[in-house]
Amino acid sequence: MAGTEHRPISRGRVAKREAILDAAMRVFVEDGYPAAGIDRIATLAGVSKPTVYNHFDDKESLFRTVMRDGARRSATKIISAFDTLSGAADDPGGRADIAAQLAEVALLVLDCQLSDEGWTLQRLLYAEAARMPDLYDEVVGLGGVPVRNALAGWLARLANRGLLEIEDPDIAASQFMALIAGDLPAMSALGTRPIGRPALVAAVDAGVRTFLRAFAPRRRSRAAQVRPPATATRPSTVG
């Protein structure tokens, strides 16, 4: 019967969509958004050009989806890195070396940001910020904001244990990120040259030390803690 012959199993809609997004990321990076062509994206994805348009209305729609999905992936990776460290922050018997904990968090965050995909997203975002300012805000909202919120929550738990003195965890989280990552775009030329591990560790160490100068618990000096004797000797007066 004609309806019972064996036919090759085609890729499903989800698989095709993922292939298109992967190919689009590569083409946008290699050619830039203005020069990127749907024909080349379709060829790399192994689909027809009409199939690309069946999934995405136009090139801009495809680019926006690539950027949104990438931001979500990046944020998910970074936030998942907080899971084990959050347990340490909540455990009164956990590690007391706050500098080591902060450095560990910083390196986990930076390893995700300094990945090939992390830098790729940043370069594409900066390149098209003037053309699509709303996309810039959206990507930051999907990627940067959740990471900052997760970091702020972690810092707040450390503060609750008396390991830090923080009035506004959101501001402290933003300042922490700026301190550990401030020089990395220049050091790596926006991800186009590698940063050696020693240089990365040194940058993190400097950022953590500066952060702790601002937020480590204040200890009153020994002199300030010494109370004057209850009965002080007064100098005699001559009448």
C-alpha positions as CSV (number, residue, x, y, z in Angstrom):
1,M,0.0,0.0,0.0
2,A,1.2,3.5,-0.8
3,G,0.6,4.7,2.7
4,T,2.8,2.0,4.4
5,E,6.1,2.5,2.6
6,H,9.1,3.4,4.8
7,R,10.0,7.0,4.6
8,P,13.1,8.7,6.1
9,I,12.4,10.4,9.5
10,S,12.9,14.1,9.2
11,R,14.1,16.3,12.0
12,G,11.4,17.6,14.2
13,R,10.4,21.3,14.4
14,V,12.3,21.8,17.7
15,A,15.5,20.3,16.3
16,K,15.3,22.4,13.2
17,R,14.7,25.6,15.2
18,E,17.8,24.8,17.3
19,A,19.9,24.1,14.2
20,I,18.8,27.5,12.8
21,L,19.7,29.3,16.0
22,D,23.1,27.7,16.2
23,A,23.8,28.5,12.6
24,A,22.6,32.1,13.0
25,M,24.8,32.7,16.0
26,R,27.8,31.6,13.9
27,V,26.9,33.7,10.9
28,F,26.1,36.8,13.0
29,V,29.5,36.5,14.7
30,E,31.5,35.9,11.5
31,D,29.7,38.3,9.2
32,G,28.1,40.8,11.5
33,Y,24.4,41.5,11.7
34,P,24.2,43.9,8.7
35,A,26.0,41.5,6.3
36,A,24.5,38.2,7.7
37,G,22.4,36.4,5.1
38,I,19.5,34.1,5.6
39,D,20.7,31.9,2.7
40,R,24.0,31.2,4.5
41,I,22.2,30.6,7.8
42,A,19.9,28.1,6.1
43,T,22.8,26.2,4.4
44,L,24.7,25.9,7.7
45,A,21.6,24.8,9.5
46,G,20.8,22.1,6.8
47,V,17.4,23.5,6.1
48,S,15.7,25.4,3.3
49,K,15.4,29.2,3.3
50,P,11.6,28.9,3.5
51,T,12.0,26.8,6.6
52,V,13.9,29.6,8.3
53,Y,11.1,31.9,7.6
54,N,8.6,29.4,8.9
55,H,10.3,29.7,12.3
56,F,11.2,33.4,12.2
57,D,9.5,36.3,10.5
58,D,12.8,38.0,9.3
59,K,16.5,38.4,10.1
60,E,15.9,40.8,12.9
61,S,13.4,38.5,14.6
62,L,16.0,35.7,14.3
63,F,18.8,37.9,15.8
64,R,16.6,39.0,18.7
65,T,15.8,35.4,19.5
66,V,19.5,34.4,19.4
67,M,20.4,37.2,21.8
68,R,17.5,36.5,24.2
69,D,18.2,32.7,24.3
70,G,21.9,33.3,24.8
71,A,21.3,35.7,27.7
72,R,19.0,33.2,29.4
73,R,21.6,30.4,29.0
74,S,24.4,32.5,30.4
75,A,22.3,33.6,33.4
76,T,21.2,30.0,34.1
77,K,24.8,28.8,34.1
78,I,26.0,31.5,36.4
79,I,23.1,31.3,38.8
80,S,23.5,27.5,39.1
81,A,27.0,28.1,40.3
82,F,25.6,29.8,43.4
83,D,23.7,26.6,44.5
84,T,26.5,24.9,46.5
85,L,27.8,28.2,47.8
86,S,24.4,29.3,49.0
87,G,24.4,26.3,51.2
88,A,27.8,27.4,52.7
89,A,26.4,30.9,53.3
90,D,23.4,29.5,55.2
91,D,25.4,27.0,57.2
92,P,26.7,28.5,60.5
93,G,29.4,25.9,60.5
94,G,30.5,26.7,56.9
95,R,33.8,28.1,55.8
96,A,34.7,31.3,57.7
97,D,37.2,32.5,55.1
98,I,35.0,35.1,53.5
99,A,37.8,36.2,51.1
100,A,38.1,32.7,49.7
101,Q,34.3,32.4,49.3
102,L,34.1,35.7,47.5
103,A,37.0,34.8,45.2
104,E,35.4,31.4,44.4
105,V,32.1,33.1,43.5
106,A,34.0,35.7,41.3
107,L,35.8,33.0,39.4
108,L,32.7,31.0,38.8
109,V,30.9,34.0,37.4
110,L,33.9,35.1,35.3
111,D,34.4,31.6,33.9
112,C,30.9,31.8,32.4
113,Q,31.3,35.4,31.2
114,L,34.7,34.7,29.6
115,S,33.4,31.7,27.7
116,D,33.3,31.9,23.9
117,E,29.5,32.3,24.0
118,G,29.7,34.9,26.7
119,W,32.0,37.1,24.8
120,T,30.2,36.5,21.5
121,L,26.9,37.7,23.0
122,Q,28.6,40.8,24.5
123,R,30.3,41.8,21.2
124,L,27.0,41.3,19.2
125,L,25.1,43.3,21.8
126,Y,27.5,46.2,21.8
127,A,27.7,46.3,18.0
128,E,23.9,46.5,17.6
129,A,23.1,48.6,20.7
130,A,22.6,51.8,18.7
131,R,20.4,50.0,16.1
132,M,18.3,48.1,18.7
133,P,18.5,49.9,22.1
134,D,15.5,48.1,23.3
135,L,17.1,44.8,22.7
136,Y,20.1,45.9,24.8
137,D,17.9,46.6,27.7
138,E,16.0,43.3,27.2
139,V,19.2,41.2,27.1
140,V,20.5,42.9,30.2
141,G,17.2,42.2,31.9
142,L,17.3,38.6,31.0
143,G,21.0,38.0,31.7
144,G,22.6,40.6,33.9
145,V,19.7,41.4,36.3
146,P,19.0,37.8,37.4
147,V,22.7,37.2,38.0
148,R,23.0,40.4,40.1
149,N,19.8,39.4,42.0
150,A,21.3,36.0,42.8
151,L,24.6,37.5,43.9
152,A,22.7,40.1,46.0
153,G,20.8,37.3,47.8
154,W,24.0,35.4,48.5
155,L,25.7,38.5,49.9
156,A,22.7,39.2,52.1
157,R,23.0,35.8,53.6
158,L,26.6,36.4,54.4
159,A,25.6,39.7,56.0
160,N,23.0,37.9,58.1
161,R,25.8,35.7,59.4
162,G,27.8,38.7,60.4
163,L,30.5,38.1,57.8
164,L,29.8,41.3,55.9
165,E,28.2,44.7,56.7
166,I,25.9,45.6,53.8
167,E,23.0,48.0,53.8
168,D,21.9,47.5,50.2
169,P,22.7,44.0,48.8
170,D,21.7,45.1,45.3
171,I,24.2,48.0,45.2
172,A,26.9,45.8,46.9
173,A,26.4,43.1,44.2
174,S,26.8,45.6,41.4
175,Q,29.9,47.0,43.0
176,F,31.3,43.5,43.4
177,M,30.8,42.7,39.8
178,A,32.4,46.0,38.7
179,L,35.4,45.3,40.9
180,I,36.1,41.8,39.7
181,A,35.4,42.4,36.0
182,G,36.2,46.0,35.4
183,D,39.5,45.5,33.6
184,L,38.7,42.2,31.8
185,P,37.2,43.7,28.6
186,A,40.4,45.7,28.0
187,M,42.7,42.8,29.1
188,S,41.0,40.4,26.7
189,A,40.2,43.0,23.9
190,L,36.5,42.0,24.3
191,G,37.3,38.3,24.3
192,T,39.6,38.3,21.2
193,R,42.7,37.3,23.2
194,P,43.0,34.9,26.1
195,I,43.5,35.9,29.7
196,G,45.9,33.7,31.5
197,R,44.7,32.1,34.7
198,P,47.3,33.9,36.9
199,A,46.2,37.3,35.5
200,L,42.5,36.4,36.1
201,V,43.2,35.2,39.7
202,A,45.2,38.4,40.4
203,A,42.3,40.6,39.1
204,V,39.8,38.7,41.2
205,D,42.1,38.9,44.3
206,A,42.5,42.7,43.9
207,G,38.7,43.1,43.5
208,V,37.9,41.0,46.5
209,R,40.4,42.9,48.7
210,T,38.9,46.2,47.7
211,F,35.3,44.9,48.3
212,L,36.2,43.7,51.7
213,R,37.7,47.1,52.6
214,A,34.3,48.5,52.1
215,F,32.1,45.7,53.5
216,A,34.0,43.7,56.0
217,P,32.6,44.0,59.5
218,R,33.9,47.0,61.4
219,R,35.9,46.2,64.5
220,R,36.2,48.8,67.2
221,S,39.8,49.4,68.2
222,R,41.1,48.0,71.4
223,A,41.5,51.5,72.8
224,A,37.9,52.3,72.1
225,Q,36.8,49.1,73.9
226,V,38.6,50.0,77.1
227,R,36.4,51.8,79.5
228,P,37.7,54.4,82.0
229,P,38.0,53.3,85.6
230,A,34.9,53.8,87.7
231,T,36.7,56.1,90.1
232,A,39.2,58.3,88.4
233,T,41.8,60.2,90.4
234,R,41.2,63.8,90.2
235,P,44.0,66.3,90.4
236,S,44.1,68.1,93.8
237,T,43.3,71.8,93.9
238,V,44.9,74.3,96.2
239,G,42.4,76.6,97.9
